[in-house]
């Protein structure tokens, strides 16, 4: 049970470390992601923060 709890906590910490939307790291990460996997919000934010900025 402790192992499962530890793994859940570890995964939560890893997800919380994603780059802030609009940052240079976020733009770079999204550019590497296949465009077919982008959400509508990601596409809008990419255009707003990475193309027109």
PECOR-V881155 format. One record per residue. RES is the residue in one letter. PSI is psi in whole degrees, 0 to 359 (* if undefined). D_CENTER is the distance of its C-alpha to the mean C-alpha in Angstrom with 2 decimals. Layout:
BEGIN
RES&PSI&D_CENTER ; RES&PSI&D_CENTER
END
This chain:
BEGIN
X&321&29.62 ; X&324&28.49 ; X&319&26.51 ; X&316&24.59 ; X&318&23.95 ; X&315&22.84 ; X&321&20.39 ; X&317&18.93 ; X&318&18.66 ; X&316&17.10 ; X&322&14.34 ; X&319&13.71 ; X&322&13.55 ; X&321&11.09 ; X&326&8.50 ; X&351&9.41 ; X&18&8.68 ; X&155&5.05 ; X&151&5.95 ; X&138&7.68 ; X&129&7.64 ; X&348&10.49 ; X&163&10.70 ; X&320&12.00 ; X&320&9.47 ; X&315&6.61 ; X&317&9.44 ; X&316&10.35 ; X&317&7.32 ; X&326&7.44 ; X&328&11.16 ; X&341&11.33 ; X&136&9.84 ; X&133&13.03 ; X&336&13.70 ; X&343&15.20 ; X&359&12.01 ; X&143&10.52 ; X&168&11.23 ; X&321&13.80 ; X&321&11.83 ; X&318&9.18 ; X&317&12.43 ; X&314&14.17 ; X&325&11.79 ; X&314&11.66 ; X&317&15.43 ; X&314&15.99 ; X&333&14.21 ; X&327&14.31 ; X&313&17.47 ; X&11&19.76 ; X&*&19.15
END
